[in-house]
Amino acid sequence: MAVSRRQVLAGAGALMGASLVRDLEAQTGAPKPRPADEPFGYCLNTSTIRGHKLSITEEVDIAAEAGYRAIEPWIGKIDEYVDKGGSLPDLAKRIRDHGMTVESSIGFAPWIVNDDAQRSKAMEAAKRDMDRVARIGGKRMAAPAAGAQQRNDVDLLKAAERYRALCELGDQFGVVPMVEVWGFSKTLTKLSQATMVAMESGHPKACVLADVYHLYKGGSDFHGDNKPNIRLGTGIDSNLRLSYSFLQSMRGKCAARQQGVSDAV
């Protein structure tokens, strides 16, 4: 099919415009716009490329080249970067220059454990982690059941109190900790348990990190009906809604489970 001179010029103009937009994004560090028909923004969980043993700067560059609009780094990688003399402001600028944001981060401070001394040290570690995450523009931090993954004696109501303390610490840095479901763990195995901890904390920013892999691994269900829904903040978007019927009986069930553990002990 013959192509007219006008069509050629129009196509060249469109390509030039797209190039200018990309250049402007690179210069301003503006987040890349999401198409109107796209319900989610996409964030690279850097766990998926940990096997390649890359530096955090390499992970940032790869995420950008792949087209991600956000990244979720391991805090351990941030620590490695700092230990080798890296500058957190420089890392923040690198991320911004790619037009990306740091929507979440992955850390393992054992905030949920029963031992008071261990938990006190964990809060100090979380403070350092949150400071570093905030300094690269991070907004959230995973809060899994680190240190308690092999225990089934953690009272979820006590866990809610501990999670609130973690949230209040996060308020100082502008970083929101998210109760993370760990499907392989004996604590916070299911979405319902993580949700209970978040809800019972009473903190206005309490939220849950509902990783699809861990939902599957832990056997979380999604029985829904027409009852009210509860919105959960889950990373780059807060679009996940859960049927209230899935949650309404959790307090009694968890109390019964804890009683069973106490009786066994």
N, C-alpha and C positions, 0 to 999 in steps of 0.2 A: 504494500500500500504506500502510495506517495505521501511524503511528509512536506508540508508547506514551510516556507521560511518563517511565517508567523508562529507556527507550532514549535519550531526549533528554538526561536527566541524566547517563547513563553517557558519552555522546558528549562532553558539555560537560566532564566530569571528565577525559577523555582529552586533550582539547585543552588544558585548563589545566595538566595534568601535563607535556605536551610543551613548553608555554610556559615553565614553571618550569625545566625542564631546560636550555632554551636560555639563560634568564637566568642560571642557575648557571654554565654554561660561560663566558658572557661575563664574569661577575664573577671567576671563579677562573682563567680562562685554561686550563682543563683541555682536553687534546686531545679532539676529538670521537670517540666510540666508533665502531668499525667493525662493521658487521653481521656476525654469526657466519658467514653463508654467503658473505661477500665475500672472495675470496682475496687481493686487493690493496688497499693504501691508495693514494690518488691525490694526486699532487703536480703543481702547475702549473709547467711549464717556461716561464718568462717570455719566452723567445725567441719563443714563439708570439704574443705581443701587442706585441712591440717596435715594430712598424710604427705603433702608435698614439702613440708618444712620450710615454708616461705617466711620472710620477714613481714611485719605488719604493713610496711610501705608497699611491698610487692602485692599483698592481699588487697590493699586499697586500690592500687592501679588495675589489678585484674578485675575487681568488682566493677570499676568504672568502664573498662573496656568491654565487659560483658553486657553493659547496659543497665546495671542496677542503679537505683536511685538512693539506696541507703546500704549501710553495712552494720553488721553485728560482730564486733571483734571480741576475742578472748582477752580478758584483762591480763592474763599471763603474758600475752604477746606485747601488750602495752608496757608491762614491766620490763621485758627483755629489751625493748626499744629504748627505754629510759636508762637502763643499766649500761647500755652501750653508748651512752652520751646523747641520745636522741632528744630533741626538743618537742615538748607537747604542743606549744603554739605552732611549730612548724608542721607537726602532724595534723593538727586541726586545719591549718591552711591548705594542706595537700588534699584533704577530704573535701573542703569547700570548693577548691579550684576544680575539682572533678564534678561539681554540681551535686554532691551527695551529702547525706546527713548520717549521723550516728543514732539510729533509732533505739538500739538496745546494746547490751554488752553482756558477756558471759563471765561470771565469777563464782567462786565456791567458798565464800566465808561461811563457816558453820553456825549461823545465827540461830538455828532451831534446836540445838542440842540441849540436853537436860543439865549438863554440868555447868554451874555458874561461872567458874573460872575460865573454862574453855569458851563459853559464850561471850564473856567479857573481852577476851582476846579477839574473838571473831568480830565484835563490833568495832574494835580498833582497826582491824584489817579492812572491814567494810568501809570505814571512814576514809582510809587511804585510797581504796578502790574507787569510791564515789568521787573523790577529789580529782583523780586522774581522768575518770570518764567525763566529768564535767568540763575539764580543761580541754578536751578535744571536741567539745560540743555535744556530748552524749546526753540522752534524755532519760534512759531507763537502764536497769540492771537486773539480770535474772537472779532469783533468790530460790534456788532448789534446796532440797533437804540434805545438803552436804553435811557429812559427819553423822548423819542419822539414817543413812540409806540401808543399813543392816539391822536397824532397831524397829521394834513394833510397840514400844512403850511410850511414845511421845503423845502426850495429851493434846489433842487438837485445839482445845480452848486455851491451853497454855501457849501453844504454838501461835495462836492468834495474837496473844499479848506480846510475844516476842517479835512477831511480824510488825505490829504497830510501832514498837520501839525502833525497828529498822526503817520503817517509813518516816518516822520523826527525824531520824538521822539523815535520811535522804532529803528532807525538807531543807536542811542546811546547805545542801549543794545543788538543789534543783534536779536531783536524780531520783526517779521513782523505782523502788525495788518491786519486782513482779513475782508473786508466788508461782514457782514453776512446778508443773506436774513432771514427775520422773517415773516413767512406767516400770523401770527395773527396780525401783526402790521399795522398801517396806514402809516408808513414810512418804506421804503425799503421792501415793501411787496413782490415784484416780483424780479426775477433774473435779468430782464432787467434793473430795477432801480438800483440795487446794482452794476451791471456791468457798468452802465453809471458813477456812482460815482467813481468807481475804474479807469476807463479810463480817465475821465476828471481831475482826480487828477494829472496826468502826472508824478507820482512817478514811478521809474523803478521797484520797488518791489510790486506795488499795485496788489492786488489779491482779489478774492471773495471766501467766504465760502458758498458753495451751499449744504446745508443740504437737503437731499431728502424729509424728512418730511415737511420742510418749503416750499420747491418747490411745493409740493402737496397742502399744506394748503393754500398757497397764490395764487394758480391757475396759476403758471408759465407754459408757453407753450414751445414746442420744434419743431417749424416748420422749417424744414431744406431743403436745396437744395444743389447745387454744387458750391455755391459761397465760397469765402475764409473763413477759420475758425479762431477763436481767441482762444488761449490757456489761461486757467485760472488756477492759482495755488490754489488748494483746499485741502490742508492738506498734508497727508503723501505722496501722489503722485500728480503730476500735469498733469493728463491725460484727464481732462475734456475739450472738445472742443465744442464751440458753433458756429453755422452758423452765418455768418455776417448778413444775411438777417434778423435774429432775432433782431439785434441790430441797424441796420443802420438808422432807423427812430426814435430812442428813444429821441434824443435831441429835435426835433420838438414837439413830443408828450408830453414830460415832460414840455417843455416851455408852451405849450397850457394848460396843467393841472394846472401849477402854476398860469397862467394868470386867469384861471377860479376861482381859490381860491381867488386871489387878488380882482377880481370883486365881489365875494360873500361877502368878508369882507368889 
